[in-house]
């Protein structure tokens, strides 16, 4: 049986989103992070797509209900971090459109962070959705890969070849496993991800497919852009591979105190009717939303504030995971 992971722009049945609950993860900004995730969930639900917002306990559920639109469904789950892109199930389709789920090992992004529920939420969501589940014996987070629907996947060497994930696997081993486990048959290897990205360079913060063989990549927006060399290297690798590059602006240098944030408009979420772009109070916010909107003429595109979400280590794409529509 041939299985494939459909591209994110393929029809979706619903979107899972994680609701922030841990004040230690968002010191001093938990309330704003919750408001920003709630705005994201409400926008997608109001666009006409089902949203299942995960809440951890009664207090978390009550807070979420205060903030979200009535069209958002709240689902009580024992999850840890909100980054469901990495801990949730990856849903595959067979040649007849039947769905199944796949989970991988998860070690807290190379041993950095691990919360109760992180290693079990993927299987629980798959079970609750009635999906058959297979588990692979290697470590992979969903945000580390992005596919174009034709068998092509993009990732970064910094993450997938990092010894804190699968030191026993070579590049060729990983390519073979992405073929057997996710249906990818061609791999575009980029180099490093963004500076200070605790995921060790997840590709969904750097490069996103927006169509078959079409890759959105940031361009530097000033002489002090901390990721200028990374963007240049990624563009060269993509073009050398034969991929069409569609440039979008970078937010530029965004800081929290002395810390350079891994802020990126590339962490947009593609849903059935709407593309949601994270914004950061950068002078380039509007330009970025317009550039991404031009890549999705069949959908509406909006920008929503995500600076507080980013303070916890991710963005809208990181906090969500789609359920592709299967065969009727």
Residue, then its C-alpha position, 0 to 999 in steps of 0.5 A: x500500500x502506498x501512503x503519502x502525506x498530502x500538502x498543507x493546502x490540500x482539503x482539510x476536515x479540521x485543525x487541531x490547535x494547542x492552547x497555552x497553559x504553562x506560566x513557566x513557558x510564557x513568563x509574564x506573557x501567558x495571558x497574551x499568548x492565550x489571547x493570540x492563540x484564541x484569535x488564531x483559532x477563532x479566525x480559522x473557525x469563522x472562515x468555515x473550518x472546524x477547529x478543535x482547540x485543545x485545553x488541558x484542564x477546567x481552568x484552562x478550558x474556562x479561560x479559552x471559552x472566554x476568548x474564542x468564538x462560539x464556533x471553536x470546539x474545545x477538547x480536553x486533552x492531557x497534552x504538554x507543550x502546545x506545539x502540536x505540529x511536532x507532537x501531534x499525529x501526521x496524517x497520511x492518505x493511501x491511493x484510495x484516500x483512506x486516512x491513517x496516522x503516523x507517530x515518531x519518537x519525540x525527545x523534547x527537541x533534542x533533550x531540551x524540553x519535555x513535558x508530561x503528555x508530549x510523548x502520548x498526545x499524538x497517539x491519543x488524537x489519532x485514537x480519538x479521530x478513529x485513525x489506524x496508527x503506526x509508530x516509527x522507531x526514529x525521532x522526527x518532529x512534524x515541523x522539521x519537514x514540509x512537502x509539496x504533494x509530489x513526493x518532494x520534501x524540504x528539511x534542514x541538515x541542522x535538525x535532521x542530521x543533528x546528533x541529538x535526534x538520530x545519531x545512528x542514522x546517516x543522511x541516506x538512512x533518513x532519506x530512506x525512512x522518509x520514503x517508507x514512512x511518509x511517502x517522500x521520494x526526493x529531499x531538498x536539504x537546506x543548511x541551517x535554520x534560524x538563529x536561536x530556534x530551539x528546535x535546531x532549525x525546523x524548516x517550517x520557520x524558514x522555508x514553506x512549499x506554497x505549490x508543487x515545486x514552489x518554495x517560499x523563502x524569506x529575504x533579508x530586510x536590512x543590513x542587521x538582519x541576523x539570518x541574512x546568510x541563512x536565507x542566501x544559502x537556502x535560496x542557493x540550495x533550492x535553486x540549485x535543486x531546481x525549485x522555484x523560489x518565491x521570496x517573502x520579507x523577513x521581519x528583520x532583527x526582532x529582539x526581546x532584551x538582548x535575545x534575538x528572536x527567531x521571528x519568521x513570517x514563514x510560520x504561517x498556517x494554511x487552512x482550507x479557506x484562510x492563511x494566517x500569518x504571524x506578525x511581530x510589530x515589525x515595519x515589514x508586517x503588512x508587506x509580508x502579509x501582502x506577499x504571502x496573500x499573493x501566493x494563495x489567490x484561492x484563499x483569504x490571508x490575514x496577519x495576526x499578532x504572534x509576538x507573545x506566542x513566539x516568546x514561548x518558542x513557536x508560532x501559529x504553524x507550530x501550534x497547529x496540526x491539520x486533519x486532511x480530508x479523506x475519502x467520503 
